[in-house]
Amino acid sequence: MRLIATCPEETKPALVHELEAAGATELVPGFRAVEFTADAALYYELHLRLRTASRILRVIREVPARTPQMLHSQARRIHWPELFDARHGFRVESLGADAEDGGLAPKQVITQVREAIRDAFARSGGVIPPVDTEEPRVVVVAHLARGRCMLSFDTSGKSLHKRGYREPGHPAPLKETLAASILILAGYDGTQPLLDPMCGSGTLAIEAAMVAVRKAPQIHRRKGEFHFEWLRDFDRELWRRTQERVRTEKLEAPAAPVHASDVEEKYVAMARKSALDARVERYIRFSCARFQDLEPPADHGLLVMNLPYGERIGSNEGEVRRLYEEVGDTMKRKFAGWQAAILAATASPYKSIGLKPTRAIALMNGSIPCRLLLYDLYAGSRRAARAEDGPD
């Protein structure tokens, strides 16, 4: 079947990496999405396993849609009663628009597809499904571009970033899918020690623990929460076997430890509670301390942190600059042999860290433009470290 996984444009490389590793084929990256092919078993498995995707769409058909009448006529030809039961409420969503080029506006798209679906059910002589804009069991997504409309089912239900563990109350929480993307972009696979010394609500550490024990992030979703469960071709037995196989692949313990610390005891408690809700609390070693006072838990590993800024730390730029200088100094003095992945707001004085990153990746943390700064930390200068390694 043909599927589409959506994500922020800047984290698309992480999603491509996940899909390739999972065995998806015929990948076609697009804007904020990756189109791919999977069989039924992998289709179900990806809903449980994907860490960086926001939604999964299952393509129904692509139709010409240069006018409202054309879209309605083409959408009505689809045998909708064979795809879902009329007892289930449905909603139509519109992505993209051709209105600026004289084409259809989003409201027109929604109206034409919605009424085409209702007409198709009426023509079959059966019950017409109700429109449910609040809690539909079936969501049809219409993506319009250049006079054509791709019709798909949103099979994921609620957004895949909603893992169900995040505790409210932190002023700057990371979205779970962004945290997972940061880990993938930093090369984390669970085999190396990880330390988040500014863990806040704990999202990076929790996502790392899930990776480390190969726990699928959506394995605890309740029955009926995935929208593919309400389609006519839902294979209940294959879904049961897929869930069981994914559960049995989880490890009893991580290959390397995950550490999380914060200077604020209330945030450590919040992170611990979130980890408990995610059922990974026993895999994370929590502590309360300043990063400057921490000792490395191993001689190598991944140091990952979301540097505080804005309301997390106050608006005094001098204090922020001093903190960043101390972060860089601590990394140089104590963490030689480690790699580091630091998320910093673009507007922050991140250059005060005083180290040159091997790579800087533009990301968005909500509405805040950020840089993911990747470092290889050496004892002394990089040139000296390379000299000690000898020639290639």
Secondary structure as the mmCIF struct_conf table of DSSP 4:
data_model
#
loop_
_struct_conf.conf_type_id
_struct_conf.id
_struct_conf.beg_label_comp_id
_struct_conf.beg_label_asym_id
_struct_conf.beg_label_seq_id
_struct_conf.end_label_comp_id
_struct_conf.end_label_asym_id
_struct_conf.end_label_seq_id
STRN STRN1 ARG A 2 THR A 6
HELX_RH_3T_P HELX_RH_3T_P1 GLU A 9 THR A 11
HELX_RH_AL_P HELX_RH_AL_P1 LYS A 12 ALA A 22
TURN_TY1_P TURN_TY1_P1 GLY A 23 GLY A 23
STRN STRN2 THR A 25 GLY A 30
TURN_TY1_P TURN_TY1_P2 PHE A 31 ARG A 32
STRN STRN3 ALA A 33 THR A 37
HELX_RH_AL_P HELX_RH_AL_P2 ALA A 40 ARG A 49
BEND BEND1 ARG A 51 THR A 52
BEND BEND2 SER A 54 SER A 54
STRN STRN4 ARG A 55 PRO A 64
BEND BEND3 ARG A 66 THR A 67
HELX_RH_AL_P HELX_RH_AL_P3 PRO A 68 ARG A 76
TURN_TY1_P TURN_TY1_P3 ARG A 77 ARG A 77
BEND BEND4 ILE A 78 ILE A 78
HELX_RH_3T_P HELX_RH_3T_P2 TRP A 80 GLU A 82
TURN_TY1_P TURN_TY1_P4 LEU A 83 LEU A 83
STRN STRN5 PHE A 84 PHE A 84
TURN_TY1_P TURN_TY1_P5 ALA A 86 ARG A 87
BEND BEND5 HIS A 88 HIS A 88
STRN STRN6 PHE A 90 LEU A 95
HELX_RH_3T_P HELX_RH_3T_P3 ALA A 99 ASP A 101
TURN_TY1_P TURN_TY1_P6 GLY A 102 GLY A 102
BEND BEND6 GLY A 103 GLY A 103
HELX_RH_AL_P HELX_RH_AL_P4 PRO A 106 ARG A 123
TURN_TY1_P TURN_TY1_P7 SER A 124 GLY A 125
BEND BEND7 GLY A 126 GLY A 126
HELX_LH_PP_P HELX_LH_PP_P1 VAL A 127 PRO A 130
STRN STRN7 VAL A 131 VAL A 131
BEND BEND8 THR A 133 GLU A 135
BEND BEND9 ARG A 137 ARG A 137
STRN STRN8 VAL A 138 ALA A 145
TURN_TY1_P TURN_TY1_P8 ARG A 146 GLY A 147
STRN STRN9 ARG A 148 ASP A 154
BEND BEND10 SER A 156 SER A 156
BEND BEND11 LYS A 158 LYS A 158
TURN_TY1_P TURN_TY1_P9 LEU A 160 HIS A 161
BEND BEND12 GLY A 164 GLY A 164
HELX_LH_PP_P HELX_LH_PP_P2 ARG A 166 GLU A 167
BEND BEND13 PRO A 168 PRO A 168
BEND BEND14 PRO A 171 ALA A 172
HELX_LH_PP_P HELX_LH_PP_P3 PRO A 173 LYS A 175
HELX_RH_AL_P HELX_RH_AL_P5 GLU A 176 LEU A 185
TURN_TY1_P TURN_TY1_P10 ALA A 186 GLY A 187
BEND BEND15 GLY A 190 GLN A 192
STRN STRN10 LEU A 194 ASP A 196
TURN_TY1_P TURN_TY1_P11 PRO A 197 MET A 198
TURN_TY1_P TURN_TY1_P12 GLY A 200 SER A 201
HELX_RH_AL_P HELX_RH_AL_P6 THR A 203 ALA A 212
TURN_TY1_P TURN_TY1_P13 VAL A 213 ARG A 214
TURN_TY1_P TURN_TY1_P14 PRO A 217 HIS A 220
HELX_LH_PP_P HELX_LH_PP_P4 ARG A 221 ARG A 222
TURN_TY1_P TURN_TY1_P15 LYS A 223 GLY A 224
BEND BEND16 PHE A 226 PHE A 226
HELX_RH_3T_P HELX_RH_3T_P4 HIS A 227 TRP A 230
STRN STRN11 LEU A 231 LEU A 231
TURN_TY1_P TURN_TY1_P16 ARG A 232 ASP A 233
HELX_RH_AL_P HELX_RH_AL_P7 ARG A 236 THR A 248
TURN_TY1_P TURN_TY1_P17 GLU A 249 GLU A 249
BEND BEND17 LYS A 250 LYS A 250
BEND BEND18 GLU A 252 ALA A 253
BEND BEND19 ALA A 255 ALA A 256
STRN STRN12 VAL A 258 ASP A 262
BEND BEND20 VAL A 263 VAL A 263
HELX_RH_AL_P HELX_RH_AL_P8 GLU A 265 ASP A 277
TURN_TY1_P TURN_TY1_P18 ALA A 278 ARG A 279
HELX_RH_3T_P HELX_RH_3T_P5 GLU A 281 TYR A 283
STRN STRN13 ILE A 284 CYS A 288
HELX_RH_3T_P HELX_RH_3T_P6 PHE A 291 ASP A 293
BEND BEND21 PRO A 297 HIS A 300
STRN STRN14 LEU A 302 ASN A 306
HELX_RH_3T_P HELX_RH_3T_P7 GLY A 310 ARG A 312
TURN_TY1_P TURN_TY1_P19 ILE A 313 ILE A 313
BEND BEND22 SER A 315 SER A 315
HELX_RH_AL_P HELX_RH_AL_P9 GLU A 317 LYS A 334
TURN_TY1_P TURN_TY1_P20 ALA A 336 GLY A 337
STRN STRN15 GLN A 339 ALA A 345
TURN_TY1_P TURN_TY1_P21 THR A 346 ALA A 347
BEND BEND23 SER A 348 SER A 348
HELX_RH_3T_P HELX_RH_3T_P8 TYR A 350 ILE A 353
BEND BEND24 THR A 358 THR A 358
STRN STRN16 ARG A 359 ASN A 365
TURN_TY1_P TURN_TY1_P22 GLY A 366 SER A 367
STRN STRN17 ILE A 368 ASP A 376
BEND BEND25 ALA A 379 GLY A 380
HELX_RH_AL_P HELX_RH_AL_P10 ARG A 382 ASP A 389
#
